[in-house]
Amino acid sequence: MSTTQQSKITKTITDAAVITGLVAGIGWVGRKVLREDFTKDPSANAMNYAKMTAAVAGAVALKGYLEDQKILPM
């Protein structure tokens, strides 16, 4: 495996870990502030799916913002 492939795999794993952490954080804040669980099983009903989709979309947007502000490395 070349160094380029290793760096791409490392970046993918790092990005996935950051997004997972941000989704968990958004779910925790949503539960505390709005008294709604944003990370319930999305297959249970459409509302849980919508909340989970919103949490993931928010995490992706937040990750992009944090990278733009040089808070997270690219």
PDB file of N, CA, C and O in Angstrom:
ATOM      1  N   MET A   1       0.858  -1.170   0.000  1.00  0.00           N
ATOM      2  CA  MET A   1       0.000   0.000   0.000  1.00  0.00           C
ATOM      3  C   MET A   1       0.906   1.235   0.000  1.00  0.00           C
ATOM      4  O   MET A   1       1.856   1.324   0.778  1.00  0.00           O
ATOM      5  N   SER A   2       0.597   2.168  -0.872  1.00  0.00           N
ATOM      6  CA  SER A   2       1.438   3.351  -0.990  1.00  0.00           C
ATOM      7  C   SER A   2       1.123   4.361   0.119  1.00  0.00           C
ATOM      8  O   SER A   2       0.115   4.261   0.818  1.00  0.00           O
ATOM      9  N   THR A   3       2.003   5.308   0.244  1.00  0.00           N
ATOM     10  CA  THR A   3       1.829   6.349   1.260  1.00  0.00           C
ATOM     11  C   THR A   3       0.588   7.183   0.978  1.00  0.00           C
ATOM     12  O   THR A   3      -0.098   7.601   1.911  1.00  0.00           O
ATOM     13  N   THR A   4       0.291   7.429  -0.283  1.00  0.00           N
ATOM     14  CA  THR A   4      -0.897   8.197  -0.655  1.00  0.00           C
ATOM     15  C   THR A   4      -2.165   7.461  -0.235  1.00  0.00           C
ATOM     16  O   THR A   4      -3.098   8.077   0.281  1.00  0.00           O
ATOM     17  N   GLN A   5      -2.204   6.158  -0.449  1.00  0.00           N
ATOM     18  CA  GLN A   5      -3.374   5.371  -0.060  1.00  0.00           C
ATOM     19  C   GLN A   5      -3.531   5.369   1.461  1.00  0.00           C
ATOM     20  O   GLN A   5      -4.643   5.472   1.977  1.00  0.00           O
ATOM     21  N   GLN A   6      -2.409   5.251   2.170  1.00  0.00           N
ATOM     22  CA  GLN A   6      -2.462   5.261   3.629  1.00  0.00           C
ATOM     23  C   GLN A   6      -2.964   6.602   4.143  1.00  0.00           C
ATOM     24  O   GLN A   6      -3.753   6.639   5.086  1.00  0.00           O
ATOM     25  N   SER A   7      -2.524   7.701   3.544  1.00  0.00           N
ATOM     26  CA  SER A   7      -2.960   9.010   4.011  1.00  0.00           C
ATOM     27  C   SER A   7      -4.439   9.241   3.708  1.00  0.00           C
ATOM     28  O   SER A   7      -5.133   9.893   4.489  1.00  0.00           O
ATOM     29  N   LYS A   8      -4.931   8.710   2.576  1.00  0.00           N
ATOM     30  CA  LYS A   8      -6.356   8.832   2.250  1.00  0.00           C
ATOM     31  C   LYS A   8      -7.200   8.021   3.224  1.00  0.00           C
ATOM     32  O   LYS A   8      -8.256   8.473   3.665  1.00  0.00           O
ATOM     33  N   ILE A   9      -6.734   6.827   3.557  1.00  0.00           N
ATOM     34  CA  ILE A   9      -7.456   5.991   4.519  1.00  0.00           C
ATOM     35  C   ILE A   9      -7.454   6.646   5.890  1.00  0.00           C
ATOM     36  O   ILE A   9      -8.475   6.659   6.577  1.00  0.00           O
ATOM     37  N   THR A  10      -6.319   7.184   6.287  1.00  0.00           N
ATOM     38  CA  THR A  10      -6.227   7.866   7.580  1.00  0.00           C
ATOM     39  C   THR A  10      -7.158   9.077   7.620  1.00  0.00           C
ATOM     40  O   THR A  10      -7.828   9.296   8.628  1.00  0.00           O
ATOM     41  N   LYS A  11      -7.213   9.860   6.556  1.00  0.00           N
ATOM     42  CA  LYS A  11      -8.093  11.028   6.508  1.00  0.00           C
ATOM     43  C   LYS A  11      -9.556  10.606   6.568  1.00  0.00           C
ATOM     44  O   LYS A  11     -10.358  11.248   7.246  1.00  0.00           O
ATOM     45  N   THR A  12      -9.909   9.537   5.868  1.00  0.00           N
ATOM     46  CA  THR A  12     -11.285   9.053   5.887  1.00  0.00           C
ATOM     47  C   THR A  12     -11.689   8.607   7.290  1.00  0.00           C
ATOM     48  O   THR A  12     -12.780   8.930   7.758  1.00  0.00           O
ATOM     49  N   ILE A  13     -10.820   7.875   7.948  1.00  0.00           N
ATOM     50  CA  ILE A  13     -11.118   7.410   9.309  1.00  0.00           C
ATOM     51  C   ILE A  13     -11.201   8.582  10.268  1.00  0.00           C
ATOM     52  O   ILE A  13     -12.082   8.615  11.127  1.00  0.00           O
ATOM     53  N   THR A  14     -10.305   9.540  10.136  1.00  0.00           N
ATOM     54  CA  THR A  14     -10.332  10.720  10.994  1.00  0.00           C
ATOM     55  C   THR A  14     -11.596  11.533  10.767  1.00  0.00           C
ATOM     56  O   THR A  14     -12.227  11.974  11.728  1.00  0.00           O
ATOM     57  N   ASP A  15     -11.974  11.738   9.515  1.00  0.00           N
ATOM     58  CA  ASP A  15     -13.204  12.476   9.207  1.00  0.00           C
ATOM     59  C   ASP A  15     -14.428  11.770   9.783  1.00  0.00           C
ATOM     60  O   ASP A  15     -15.318  12.418  10.334  1.00  0.00           O
ATOM     61  N   ALA A  16     -14.476  10.450   9.657  1.00  0.00           N
ATOM     62  CA  ALA A  16     -15.605   9.684  10.192  1.00  0.00           C
ATOM     63  C   ALA A  16     -15.677   9.809  11.712  1.00  0.00           C
ATOM     64  O   ALA A  16     -16.764   9.939  12.276  1.00  0.00           O
ATOM     65  N   ALA A  17     -14.526   9.770  12.370  1.00  0.00           N
ATOM     66  CA  ALA A  17     -14.501   9.897  13.827  1.00  0.00           C
ATOM     67  C   ALA A  17     -14.957  11.282  14.273  1.00  0.00           C
ATOM     68  O   ALA A  17     -15.693  11.413  15.252  1.00  0.00           O
ATOM     69  N   VAL A  18     -14.519  12.314  13.555  1.00  0.00           N
ATOM     70  CA  VAL A  18     -14.922  13.686  13.897  1.00  0.00           C
ATOM     71  C   VAL A  18     -16.425  13.861  13.706  1.00  0.00           C
ATOM     72  O   VAL A  18     -17.097  14.422  14.571  1.00  0.00           O
ATOM     73  N   ILE A  19     -16.951  13.390  12.588  1.00  0.00           N
ATOM     74  CA  ILE A  19     -18.392  13.535  12.332  1.00  0.00           C
ATOM     75  C   ILE A  19     -19.201  12.744  13.354  1.00  0.00           C
ATOM     76  O   ILE A  19     -20.236  13.222  13.818  1.00  0.00           O
ATOM     77  N   THR A  20     -18.749  11.548  13.714  1.00  0.00           N
ATOM     78  CA  THR A  20     -19.448  10.753  14.730  1.00  0.00           C
ATOM     79  C   THR A  20     -19.461  11.479  16.069  1.00  0.00           C
ATOM     80  O   THR A  20     -20.486  11.510  16.750  1.00  0.00           O
ATOM     81  N   GLY A  21     -18.339  12.056  16.445  1.00  0.00           N
ATOM     82  CA  GLY A  21     -18.279  12.817  17.689  1.00  0.00           C
ATOM     83  C   GLY A  21     -19.173  14.039  17.671  1.00  0.00           C
ATOM     84  O   GLY A  21     -19.828  14.352  18.665  1.00  0.00           O
ATOM     85  N   LEU A  22     -19.204  14.734  16.539  1.00  0.00           N
ATOM     86  CA  LEU A  22     -20.066  15.911  16.431  1.00  0.00           C
ATOM     87  C   LEU A  22     -21.543  15.530  16.468  1.00  0.00           C
ATOM     88  O   LEU A  22     -22.343  16.242  17.076  1.00  0.00           O
ATOM     89  N   VAL A  23     -21.919  14.426  15.834  1.00  0.00           N
ATOM     90  CA  VAL A  23     -23.306  13.958  15.884  1.00  0.00           C
ATOM     91  C   VAL A  23     -23.690  13.613  17.323  1.00  0.00           C
ATOM     92  O   VAL A  23     -24.782  13.955  17.777  1.00  0.00           O
ATOM     93  N   ALA A  24     -22.799  12.944  18.030  1.00  0.00           N
ATOM     94  CA  ALA A  24     -23.075  12.619  19.427  1.00  0.00           C
ATOM     95  C   ALA A  24     -23.230  13.889  20.257  1.00  0.00           C
ATOM     96  O   ALA A  24     -24.105  13.964  21.120  1.00  0.00           O
ATOM     97  N   GLY A  25     -22.395  14.879  20.002  1.00  0.00           N
ATOM     98  CA  GLY A  25     -22.500  16.149  20.720  1.00  0.00           C
ATOM     99  C   GLY A  25     -23.783  16.889  20.408  1.00  0.00           C
ATOM    100  O   GLY A  25     -24.421  17.438  21.305  1.00  0.00           O
ATOM    101  N   ILE A  26     -24.165  16.908  19.138  1.00  0.00           N
ATOM    102  CA  ILE A  26     -25.412  17.568  18.750  1.00  0.00           C
ATOM    103  C   ILE A  26     -26.601  16.832  19.369  1.00  0.00           C
ATOM    104  O   ILE A  26     -27.554  17.465  19.825  1.00  0.00           O
ATOM    105  N   GLY A  27     -26.549  15.510  19.386  1.00  0.00           N
ATOM    106  CA  GLY A  27     -27.611  14.733  20.027  1.00  0.00           C
ATOM    107  C   GLY A  27     -27.711  15.010  21.503  1.00  0.00           C
ATOM    108  O   GLY A  27     -28.811  15.114  22.045  1.00  0.00           O
ATOM    109  N   TRP A  28     -26.566  15.134  22.168  1.00  0.00           N
ATOM    110  CA  TRP A  28     -26.556  15.425  23.607  1.00  0.00           C
ATOM    111  C   TRP A  28     -27.126  16.812  23.882  1.00  0.00           C
ATOM    112  O   TRP A  28     -27.946  16.976  24.786  1.00  0.00           O
ATOM    113  N   VAL A  29     -26.698  17.813  23.108  1.00  0.00           N
ATOM    114  CA  VAL A  29     -27.212  19.176  23.284  1.00  0.00           C
ATOM    115  C   VAL A  29     -28.712  19.225  22.989  1.00  0.00           C
ATOM    116  O   VAL A  29     -29.472  19.871  23.711  1.00  0.00           O
ATOM    117  N   GLY A  30     -29.133  18.539  21.925  1.00  0.00           N
ATOM    118  CA  GLY A  30     -30.555  18.501  21.594  1.00  0.00           C
ATOM    119  C   GLY A  30     -31.380  17.897  22.709  1.00  0.00           C
ATOM    120  O   GLY A  30     -32.482  18.363  22.999  1.00  0.00           O
ATOM    121  N   ARG A  31     -30.848  16.861  23.332  1.00  0.00           N
ATOM    122  CA  ARG A  31     -31.566  16.223  24.430  1.00  0.00           C
ATOM    123  C   ARG A  31     -31.644  17.134  25.644  1.00  0.00           C
ATOM    124  O   ARG A  31     -32.666  17.157  26.330  1.00  0.00           O
ATOM    125  N   LYS A  32     -30.584  17.886  25.923  1.00  0.00           N
ATOM    126  CA  LYS A  32     -30.568  18.763  27.098  1.00  0.00           C
ATOM    127  C   LYS A  32     -31.382  20.035  26.875  1.00  0.00           C
ATOM    128  O   LYS A  32     -32.137  20.448  27.755  1.00  0.00           O
ATOM    129  N   VAL A  33     -31.237  20.654  25.713  1.00  0.00           N
ATOM    130  CA  VAL A  33     -31.873  21.945  25.459  1.00  0.00           C
ATOM    131  C   VAL A  33     -33.324  21.781  25.029  1.00  0.00           C
ATOM    132  O   VAL A  33     -34.210  22.439  25.576  1.00  0.00           O
ATOM    133  N   LEU A  34     -33.573  20.921  24.066  1.00  0.00           N
ATOM    134  CA  LEU A  34     -34.911  20.789  23.492  1.00  0.00           C
ATOM    135  C   LEU A  34     -35.727  19.660  24.108  1.00  0.00           C
ATOM    136  O   LEU A  34     -36.901  19.482  23.783  1.00  0.00           O
ATOM    137  N   ARG A  35     -35.099  18.902  24.996  1.00  0.00           N
ATOM    138  CA  ARG A  35     -35.754  17.740  25.609  1.00  0.00           C
ATOM    139  C   ARG A  35     -36.245  16.751  24.551  1.00  0.00           C
ATOM    140  O   ARG A  35     -37.289  16.119  24.707  1.00  0.00           O
ATOM    141  N   GLU A  36     -35.463  16.632  23.465  1.00  0.00           N
ATOM    142  CA  GLU A  36     -35.739  15.703  22.376  1.00  0.00           C
ATOM    143  C   GLU A  36     -34.495  14.850  22.157  1.00  0.00           C
ATOM    144  O   GLU A  36     -33.377  15.363  22.194  1.00  0.00           O
ATOM    145  N   ASP A  37     -34.680  13.576  21.933  1.00  0.00           N
ATOM    146  CA  ASP A  37     -33.547  12.705  21.639  1.00  0.00           C
ATOM    147  C   ASP A  37     -33.323  12.687  20.126  1.00  0.00           C
ATOM    148  O   ASP A  37     -34.154  12.185  19.369  1.00  0.00           O
ATOM    149  N   PHE A  38     -32.188  13.242  19.701  1.00  0.00           N
ATOM    150  CA  PHE A  38     -31.884  13.355  18.270  1.00  0.00           C
ATOM    151  C   PHE A  38     -31.199  12.113  17.723  1.00  0.00           C
ATOM    152  O   PHE A  38     -31.027  11.993  16.510  1.00  0.00           O
ATOM    153  N   THR A  39     -30.807  11.195  18.580  1.00  0.00           N
ATOM    154  CA  THR A  39     -30.035  10.044  18.112  1.00  0.00           C
ATOM    155  C   THR A  39     -30.747   8.718  18.396  1.00  0.00           C
ATOM    156  O   THR A  39     -30.086   7.694  18.565  1.00  0.00           O
ATOM    157  N   LYS A  40     -32.068   8.721  18.450  1.00  0.00           N
ATOM    158  CA  LYS A  40     -32.805   7.466  18.584  1.00  0.00           C
ATOM    159  C   LYS A  40     -32.666   6.668  17.301  1.00  0.00           C
ATOM    160  O   LYS A  40     -32.142   7.158  16.301  1.00  0.00           O
ATOM    161  N   ASP A  41     -33.143   5.431  17.346  1.00  0.00           N
ATOM    162  CA  ASP A  41     -33.088   4.555  16.181  1.00  0.00           C
ATOM    163  C   ASP A  41     -33.853   5.179  15.014  1.00  0.00           C
ATOM    164  O   ASP A  41     -35.075   5.312  15.089  1.00  0.00           O
ATOM    165  N   PRO A  42     -33.156   5.568  13.930  1.00  0.00           N
ATOM    166  CA  PRO A  42     -33.843   6.237  12.823  1.00  0.00           C
ATOM    167  C   PRO A  42     -34.795   5.332  12.050  1.00  0.00           C
ATOM    168  O   PRO A  42     -35.645   5.831  11.313  1.00  0.00           O
ATOM    169  N   SER A  43     -34.675   4.022  12.199  1.00  0.00           N
ATOM    170  CA  SER A  43     -35.570   3.131  11.470  1.00  0.00           C
ATOM    171  C   SER A  43     -36.912   2.947  12.175  1.00  0.00           C
ATOM    172  O   SER A  43     -37.811   2.304  11.632  1.00  0.00           O
ATOM    173  N   ALA A  44     -37.059   3.502  13.376  1.00  0.00           N
ATOM    174  CA  ALA A  44     -38.292   3.312  14.135  1.00  0.00           C
ATOM    175  C   ALA A  44     -39.462   4.075  13.512  1.00  0.00           C
ATOM    176  O   ALA A  44     -40.555   3.527  13.375  1.00  0.00           O
ATOM    177  N   ASN A  45     -39.238   5.334  13.136  1.00  0.00           N
ATOM    178  CA  ASN A  45     -40.300   6.104  12.472  1.00  0.00           C
ATOM    179  C   ASN A  45     -39.678   7.270  11.705  1.00  0.00           C
ATOM    180  O   ASN A  45     -38.477   7.522  11.796  1.00  0.00           O
ATOM    181  N   ALA A  46     -40.507   7.964  10.960  1.00  0.00           N
ATOM    182  CA  ALA A  46     -40.008   9.038  10.083  1.00  0.00           C
ATOM    183  C   ALA A  46     -39.472  10.219  10.882  1.00  0.00           C
ATOM    184  O   ALA A  46     -38.513  10.864  10.456  1.00  0.00           O
ATOM    185  N   MET A  47     -40.066  10.509  12.016  1.00  0.00           N
ATOM    186  CA  MET A  47     -39.603  11.655  12.808  1.00  0.00           C
ATOM    187  C   MET A  47     -38.196  11.404  13.355  1.00  0.00           C
ATOM    188  O   MET A  47     -37.360  12.307  13.345  1.00  0.00           O
ATOM    189  N   ASN A  48     -37.930  10.183  13.833  1.00  0.00           N
ATOM    190  CA  ASN A  48     -36.577   9.861  14.298  1.00  0.00           C
ATOM    191  C   ASN A  48     -35.582   9.938  13.145  1.00  0.00           C
ATOM    192  O   ASN A  48     -34.448  10.379  13.332  1.00  0.00           O
ATOM    193  N   TYR A  49     -36.000   9.513  11.954  1.00  0.00           N
ATOM    194  CA  TYR A  49     -35.140   9.594  10.775  1.00  0.00           C
ATOM    195  C   TYR A  49     -34.824  11.055  10.450  1.00  0.00           C
ATOM    196  O   TYR A  49     -33.680  11.390  10.141  1.00  0.00           O
ATOM    197  N   ALA A  50     -35.826  11.914  10.518  1.00  0.00           N
ATOM    198  CA  ALA A  50     -35.624  13.340  10.235  1.00  0.00           C
ATOM    199  C   ALA A  50     -34.695  13.973  11.261  1.00  0.00           C
ATOM    200  O   ALA A  50     -33.836  14.776  10.899  1.00  0.00           O
ATOM    201  N   LYS A  51     -34.851  13.626  12.529  1.00  0.00           N
ATOM    202  CA  LYS A  51     -33.980  14.191  13.572  1.00  0.00           C
ATOM    203  C   LYS A  51     -32.544  13.717  13.406  1.00  0.00           C
ATOM    204  O   LYS A  51     -31.610  14.505  13.556  1.00  0.00           O
ATOM    205  N   MET A  52     -32.358  12.433  13.095  1.00  0.00           N
ATOM    206  CA  MET A  52     -31.011  11.915  12.899  1.00  0.00           C
ATOM    207  C   MET A  52     -30.375  12.538  11.660  1.00  0.00           C
ATOM    208  O   MET A  52     -29.187  12.863  11.672  1.00  0.00           O
ATOM    209  N   THR A  53     -31.147  12.707  10.602  1.00  0.00           N
ATOM    210  CA  THR A  53     -30.636  13.346   9.388  1.00  0.00           C
ATOM    211  C   THR A  53     -30.222  14.784   9.679  1.00  0.00           C
ATOM    212  O   THR A  53     -29.190  15.244   9.190  1.00  0.00           O
ATOM    213  N   ALA A  54     -31.016  15.493  10.469  1.00  0.00           N
ATOM    214  CA  ALA A  54     -30.666  16.867  10.843  1.00  0.00           C
ATOM    215  C   ALA A  54     -29.394  16.899  11.680  1.00  0.00           C
ATOM    216  O   ALA A  54     -28.559  17.785  11.497  1.00  0.00           O
ATOM    217  N   ALA A  55     -29.235  15.958  12.585  1.00  0.00           N
ATOM    218  CA  ALA A  55     -28.031  15.913  13.416  1.00  0.00           C
ATOM    219  C   ALA A  55     -26.794  15.635  12.565  1.00  0.00           C
ATOM    220  O   ALA A  55     -25.753  16.258  12.774  1.00  0.00           O
ATOM    221  N   VAL A  56     -26.890  14.718  11.618  1.00  0.00           N
ATOM    222  CA  VAL A  56     -25.744  14.398  10.755  1.00  0.00           C
ATOM    223  C   VAL A  56     -25.428  15.576   9.832  1.00  0.00           C
ATOM    224  O   VAL A  56     -24.262  15.922   9.642  1.00  0.00           O
ATOM    225  N   ALA A  57     -26.467  16.190   9.259  1.00  0.00           N
ATOM    226  CA  ALA A  57     -26.242  17.353   8.388  1.00  0.00           C
ATOM    227  C   ALA A  57     -25.609  18.497   9.171  1.00  0.00           C
ATOM    228  O   ALA A  57     -24.709  19.172   8.671  1.00  0.00           O
ATOM    229  N   GLY A  58     -26.072  18.713  10.381  1.00  0.00           N
ATOM    230  CA  GLY A  58     -25.469  19.748  11.229  1.00  0.00           C
ATOM    231  C   GLY A  58     -24.022  19.447  11.552  1.00  0.00           C
ATOM    232  O   GLY A  58     -23.190  20.353  11.584  1.00  0.00           O
ATOM    233  N   ALA A  59     -23.713  18.185  11.791  1.00  0.00           N
ATOM    234  CA  ALA A  59     -22.337  17.792  12.093  1.00  0.00           C
ATOM    235  C   ALA A  59     -21.421  18.008  10.895  1.00  0.00           C
ATOM    236  O   ALA A  59     -20.293  18.473  11.054  1.00  0.00           O
ATOM    237  N   VAL A  60     -21.896  17.676   9.706  1.00  0.00           N
ATOM    238  CA  VAL A  60     -21.088  17.874   8.494  1.00  0.00           C
ATOM    239  C   VAL A  60     -20.855  19.367   8.254  1.00  0.00           C
ATOM    240  O   VAL A  60     -19.748  19.781   7.913  1.00  0.00           O
ATOM    241  N   ALA A  61     -21.903  20.166   8.435  1.00  0.00           N
ATOM    242  CA  ALA A  61     -21.757  21.614   8.262  1.00  0.00           C
ATOM    243  C   ALA A  61     -20.821  22.194   9.318  1.00  0.00           C
ATOM    244  O   ALA A  61     -19.992  23.050   9.009  1.00  0.00           O
ATOM    245  N   LEU A  62     -20.949  21.736  10.554  1.00  0.00           N
ATOM    246  CA  LEU A  62     -20.083  22.222  11.631  1.00  0.00           C
ATOM    247  C   LEU A  62     -18.635  21.829  11.382  1.00  0.00           C
ATOM    248  O   LEU A  62     -17.726  22.618  11.640  1.00  0.00           O
ATOM    249  N   LYS A  63     -18.410  20.622  10.887  1.00  0.00           N
ATOM    250  CA  LYS A  63     -17.046  20.182  10.568  1.00  0.00           C
ATOM    251  C   LYS A  63     -16.443  21.074   9.492  1.00  0.00           C
ATOM    252  O   LYS A  63     -15.285  21.478   9.599  1.00  0.00           O
ATOM    253  N   GLY A  64     -17.215  21.384   8.461  1.00  0.00           N
ATOM    254  CA  GLY A  64     -16.723  22.279   7.410  1.00  0.00           C
ATOM    255  C   GLY A  64     -16.394  23.658   7.942  1.00  0.00           C
ATOM    256  O   GLY A  64     -15.382  24.248   7.565  1.00  0.00           O
ATOM    257  N   TYR A  65     -17.243  24.175   8.814  1.00  0.00           N
ATOM    258  CA  TYR A  65     -17.002  25.488   9.412  1.00  0.00           C
ATOM    259  C   TYR A  65     -15.737  25.472  10.277  1.00  0.00           C
ATOM    260  O   TYR A  65     -14.918  26.387  10.201  1.00  0.00           O
ATOM    261  N   LEU A  66     -15.584  24.441  11.088  1.00  0.00           N
ATOM    262  CA  LEU A  66     -14.407  24.356  11.956  1.00  0.00           C
ATOM    263  C   LEU A  66     -13.121  24.202  11.144  1.00  0.00           C
ATOM    264  O   LEU A  66     -12.073  24.707  11.547  1.00  0.00           O
ATOM    265  N   GLU A  67     -13.189  23.517  10.017  1.00  0.00           N
ATOM    266  CA  GLU A  67     -12.020  23.428   9.141  1.00  0.00           C
ATOM    267  C   GLU A  67     -11.710  24.763   8.480  1.00  0.00           C
ATOM    268  O   GLU A  67     -10.544  25.132   8.342  1.00  0.00           O
ATOM    269  N   ASP A  68     -12.751  25.495   8.068  1.00  0.00           N
ATOM    270  CA  ASP A  68     -12.559  26.816   7.457  1.00  0.00           C
ATOM    271  C   ASP A  68     -11.937  27.806   8.432  1.00  0.00           C
ATOM    272  O   ASP A  68     -11.131  28.650   8.042  1.00  0.00           O
ATOM    273  N   GLN A  69     -12.311  27.698   9.690  1.00  0.00           N
ATOM    274  CA  GLN A  69     -11.793  28.603  10.723  1.00  0.00           C
ATOM    275  C   GLN A  69     -10.450  28.148  11.273  1.00  0.00           C
ATOM    276  O   GLN A  69      -9.911  28.766  12.191  1.00  0.00           O
ATOM    277  N   LYS A  70      -9.909  27.068  10.716  1.00  0.00           N
ATOM    278  CA  LYS A  70      -8.608  26.501  11.101  1.00  0.00           C
ATOM    279  C   LYS A  70      -8.611  25.969  12.532  1.00  0.00           C
ATOM    280  O   LYS A  70      -7.566  25.920  13.181  1.00  0.00           O
ATOM    281  N   ILE A  71      -9.795  25.569  13.026  1.00  0.00           N
ATOM    282  CA  ILE A  71      -9.886  24.971  14.352  1.00  0.00           C
ATOM    283  C   ILE A  71      -9.591  23.474  14.253  1.00  0.00           C
ATOM    284  O   ILE A  71      -8.939  22.899  15.125  1.00  0.00           O
ATOM    285  N   LEU A  72     -10.076  22.856  13.185  1.00  0.00           N
ATOM    286  CA  LEU A  72      -9.764  21.453  12.886  1.00  0.00           C
ATOM    287  C   LEU A  72      -8.807  21.413  11.709  1.00  0.00           C
ATOM    288  O   LEU A  72      -8.928  22.218  10.785  1.00  0.00           O
ATOM    289  N   PRO A  73      -7.852  20.481  11.730  1.00  0.00           N
ATOM    290  CA  PRO A  73      -6.979  20.368  10.556  1.00  0.00           C
ATOM    291  C   PRO A  73      -7.738  19.764   9.382  1.00  0.00           C
ATOM    292  O   PRO A  73      -8.670  18.982   9.571  1.00  0.00           O
ATOM    293  N   MET A  74      -7.338  20.128   8.182  1.00  0.00           N
ATOM    294  CA  MET A  74      -7.998  19.599   6.977  1.00  0.00           C
ATOM    295  C   MET A  74      -7.449  18.278   6.606  1.00  0.00           C
ATOM    296  O   MET A  74      -7.885  17.684   5.620  1.00  0.00           O
TER     297      MET A  74
END
